Amino acid sequence: MNARPSPVPGASHTGARVVVLTATAMVAFAANSLLCRLALSRTAIDAASFTAIRLVAGAAVLVLLSRRPGAADTGRGDWTSALALAAYAVCFSWAYVGLPAATGALLLFGAVQLTMIGWGFARGERLAALQAVGLLAAGGGLLALLLPGAHAPAWGRAALMLGSGVAWGIYSLRGRGAGDPLAVNAGNFWRAALLSLALLPLFWASVSVDTAGLLYAVASGAVASGIGYSIWYAAVRGLSATGAASVQLSVPAIAALGAVALLGEPLTPRLVVASIVILGGIALVIGGRSNR
């Protein structure tokens, strides 16, 4: 009889730590949608000011974290990635002027994943049959969500959120192997913050900031983005690549539940069905990559 392997000291503790960090990071990512929608629908802050404050707050936290004792010093970001980050943040804010939080989160996530999957396909990655079905399902789910109807999102706002997702997908692709994640993101965030501040004079006539809106923007940048990303980078060390991709499927669901509980948004049949189809399709693509 084979002897039972001895338990690795601290293994269960490490596993529990990864679970807690991962769950916290997913909640933080979903909180970005909730905070932005809350600020732009319930306070006097405008989209341009929210974007600038969010990026400045996120940059401040990430710069501090990237310069902590013992932190790696590889990679400081670049202006091309910062432009993609700024485009994501700008489109994100303007989209949430009129989009429900749950719908926006689903559109964003779907666009991000389809952009990254499409890039892999363009680079020569071939999909298995089940992956192809998943990709078609995800794309079809997005189209179904956008079809005219009683609960269809406004096309202009939806297009902005899809553009935000494409920009974030590009930003994520450019960040692969670019160096220490905190240092790279810190560099990109402060550059994007400068770009967003440069846009403010164009919208000066509509600039409006109140205390509540300011606090939501700071929380989105400093906590949900800056601290949220740092927690995610700590969690991802204990996850496989497929696990890291799969767990992010929870973000739109968390955002939807938060929108219902905190913002009073309805959980419509269209959104539920579209969520199942989109997230299920992406899960098939991710699972196919793992099996191959």
C-alpha positions in Angstrom: 0.0 0.0 0.0 1.3 3.4 -0.9 1.9 5.7 2.0 -0.3 8.8 2.0 1.7 11.9 1.1 2.5 14.2 4.0 0.6 17.5 3.9 2.7 20.4 2.8 3.1 22.8 5.8 1.0 25.9 5.4 -0.6 24.7 2.1 -4.2 25.0 3.3 -3.3 28.4 4.7 -1.8 29.5 1.4 -4.8 28.2 -0.5 -7.2 30.1 1.8 -5.2 33.2 1.3 -5.4 33.0 -2.5 -9.2 32.5 -2.3 -9.6 35.5 -0.1 -7.4 37.7 -2.2 -9.0 36.6 -5.4 -12.5 37.2 -4.1 -11.5 40.6 -2.8 -10.0 41.6 -6.2 -13.1 40.5 -8.1 -15.3 42.6 -5.8 -13.0 45.5 -6.3 -13.2 45.2 -10.1 -17.0 45.0 -10.0 -17.0 48.0 -7.6 -15.6 50.2 -10.4 -18.8 49.9 -12.3 -21.0 50.4 -9.3 -19.0 53.5 -8.1 -19.0 55.1 -11.5 -22.7 54.6 -12.1 -23.5 55.7 -8.6 -21.4 58.9 -9.0 -22.7 59.8 -12.4 -26.4 59.1 -11.6 -26.7 60.2 -8.0 -24.3 63.1 -7.6 -23.4 66.3 -9.4 -20.0 65.2 -10.7 -19.5 65.1 -14.5 -17.8 62.3 -16.5 -14.6 64.3 -17.3 -14.0 65.2 -13.6 -14.8 61.6 -12.5 -12.3 60.2 -15.0 -9.5 62.6 -14.0 -10.0 62.2 -10.3 -10.2 58.4 -10.6 -6.9 58.2 -12.6 -5.1 60.6 -10.4 -6.1 58.7 -7.2 -5.2 55.4 -8.8 -1.9 56.7 -9.9 -1.1 58.0 -6.5 -1.8 54.6 -4.8 0.0 52.6 -7.4 3.1 54.8 -7.4 3.3 54.5 -3.6 2.9 50.7 -3.7 5.4 50.3 -6.5 8.0 52.2 -4.5 7.6 50.2 -1.3 10.8 48.6 0.1 11.7 45.4 -1.7 9.5 46.2 -4.7 10.8 45.2 -8.2 12.0 48.0 -10.4 11.4 46.5 -13.9 9.2 48.4 -16.3 7.7 51.9 -15.9 5.0 51.9 -18.5 4.9 53.9 -21.8 2.7 56.5 -23.5 1.1 54.1 -25.9 -0.3 51.9 -23.1 -1.2 55.0 -21.2 -3.3 56.2 -24.2 -5.1 52.9 -24.2 -5.7 53.2 -20.5 -7.0 56.8 -20.8 -9.3 55.7 -23.7 -10.7 52.9 -21.5 -11.3 55.3 -18.6 -12.9 58.1 -20.7 -15.2 55.7 -22.6 -16.1 53.9 -19.3 -17.2 57.1 -17.6 -19.2 58.6 -20.5 -20.9 55.2 -21.1 -22.1 55.1 -17.5 -23.8 58.4 -17.8 -26.7 56.5 -19.3 -26.0 52.7 -18.9 -27.1 50.6 -16.0 -24.2 49.2 -14.0 -24.9 45.6 -14.7 -25.3 46.0 -18.4 -22.2 48.1 -18.6 -20.1 45.6 -16.7 -21.3 42.8 -19.0 -20.6 44.8 -22.2 -17.2 45.8 -20.9 -16.2 42.3 -19.9 -17.4 40.7 -23.1 -15.5 43.3 -25.2 -12.3 42.8 -23.3 -12.4 39.0 -23.6 -13.4 39.0 -27.3 -10.6 41.5 -28.0 -8.0 39.4 -26.4 -9.3 36.1 -27.9 -9.5 37.8 -31.3 -5.9 39.0 -31.0 -4.8 35.4 -30.2 -6.7 34.2 -33.3 -5.1 36.9 -35.5 -1.6 35.8 -34.2 -2.2 32.2 -35.4 -3.9 30.6 -32.5 -6.6 28.2 -33.7 -9.7 27.3 -31.9 -11.1 23.9 -31.3 -14.7 23.2 -32.4 -16.1 23.8 -28.9 -14.1 27.0 -28.5 -15.4 28.2 -31.8 -19.0 27.5 -30.6 -18.2 29.4 -27.4 -16.8 32.4 -29.3 -19.9 32.5 -31.5 -22.1 32.3 -28.5 -20.3 35.1 -26.7 -20.6 37.3 -29.8 -24.2 36.4 -30.3 -25.0 37.1 -26.7 -23.6 40.6 -27.0 -25.6 41.3 -30.1 -28.7 39.9 -28.5 -28.2 42.3 -25.5 -28.0 45.2 -27.9 -31.1 44.4 -30.0 -33.9 46.9 -29.8 -36.4 46.1 -27.2 -37.9 47.2 -23.9 -34.7 46.8 -21.9 -32.1 47.4 -24.6 -29.3 49.8 -23.7 -28.9 53.1 -25.5 -26.8 52.4 -28.6 -24.5 55.4 -28.1 -23.6 54.5 -24.5 -23.3 50.8 -25.4 -20.9 51.6 -28.2 -18.8 53.7 -25.7 -18.6 50.8 -23.3 -17.7 48.3 -26.0 -14.9 50.8 -27.0 -13.8 50.9 -23.4 -13.6 47.1 -23.4 -11.5 47.1 -26.6 -9.2 49.7 -25.1 -8.8 47.7 -21.9 -8.1 44.5 -23.9 -5.4 46.3 -25.8 -4.0 47.7 -22.6 -3.9 44.2 -21.1 -2.2 42.7 -24.1 0.4 45.4 -24.1 1.1 44.7 -20.4 2.0 41.0 -20.9 5.7 40.6 -19.9 6.3 44.3 -19.6 7.9 44.0 -16.2 6.7 44.3 -12.6 2.9 44.8 -12.8 2.7 47.4 -10.1 5.6 49.4 -11.5 4.2 49.2 -15.1 0.7 50.1 -14.1 1.9 53.0 -11.9 3.8 54.4 -14.8 0.8 54.0 -17.2 -1.7 55.4 -14.6 0.2 58.7 -14.0 0.6 59.2 -17.8 -3.1 58.5 -18.3 -3.9 60.9 -15.5 -2.0 63.7 -17.2 -3.9 62.9 -20.5 -7.3 63.1 -18.6 -6.3 66.4 -17.0 -5.4 67.7 -20.4 -9.0 67.0 -21.5 -10.6 68.9 -18.7 -10.4 72.4 -20.4 -12.4 70.9 -23.3 -15.3 70.3 -21.0 -14.8 73.2 -18.6 -18.3 74.6 -19.1 -19.8 71.3 -17.8 -17.3 70.6 -15.1 -19.0 70.0 -11.8 -17.7 68.3 -8.6 -19.5 67.8 -5.3 -18.3 66.0 -2.1 -20.1 62.7 -2.7 -19.0 62.5 -6.4 -15.4 63.3 -5.4 -15.4 60.6 -2.8 -16.8 58.0 -5.2 -14.2 58.9 -7.8 -11.4 58.7 -5.3 -12.7 55.3 -4.0 -12.9 54.0 -7.6 -9.3 55.1 -8.4 -7.5 54.5 -5.1 -9.4 51.5 -3.7 -11.2 49.6 -6.5 -8.4 50.3 -9.1 -5.1 50.9 -7.2 -5.5 48.6 -4.2 -7.7 46.2 -6.2 -5.0 45.7 -8.8 -2.3 45.2 -6.2 -4.5 42.6 -4.5 -5.1 40.8 -7.8 -1.3 40.7 -8.6 -0.8 39.0 -5.2 -3.6 36.6 -5.8 -2.7 35.6 -9.4 0.6 34.2 -8.2 -1.4 31.3 -6.7 -3.6 30.7 -9.8 -3.0 29.0 -13.1 -3.4 31.1 -16.2 -6.8 29.4 -16.9 -7.9 29.8 -13.3 -7.0 33.5 -13.4 -9.0 33.9 -16.6 -12.0 31.8 -15.5 -12.4 33.6 -12.1 -12.9 36.9 -13.8 -16.2 35.5 -15.2 -17.6 36.4 -11.8 -17.1 40.2 -12.2 -20.2 40.9 -14.3 -22.3 38.7 -12.0 -21.0 40.5 -8.9 -21.7 43.9 -10.5 -25.2 42.8 -11.5 -26.0 41.7 -7.9 -24.5 44.9 -6.5 -26.5 47.0 -8.9 -29.7 45.3 -7.9 -28.9 45.5 -4.1 -27.3 49.0 -4.0 -28.7 50.9 -7.0 -32.1 49.3 -7.3 -31.6 48.3 -10.9 -33.9 45.6 -12.3 -32.5 42.2 -13.1 -34.2 41.8 -16.5 -34.7 38.5 -18.3 -32.7 39.9 -21.3 -29.7 40.6 -19.0 -29.9 37.2 -17.3 -30.1 35.3 -20.6 -27.4 37.4 -22.2 -25.1 37.0 -19.2 -25.5 33.2 -19.3 -24.8 33.1 -23.1 -21.8 35.5 -23.0 -20.1 34.2 -19.9 -20.8 30.6 -20.8 -19.3 31.1 -24.3 -16.2 32.7 -22.9 -15.9 29.9 -20.4 -15.9 27.4 -23.3 -13.0 29.3 -25.0 -11.0 29.5 -21.7 -11.7 25.8 -20.9 -10.7 24.8 -24.4 -7.3 26.5 -24.0 -6.7 24.6 -20.8 -7.5 21.3 -22.3 -5.2 22.0 -25.3 
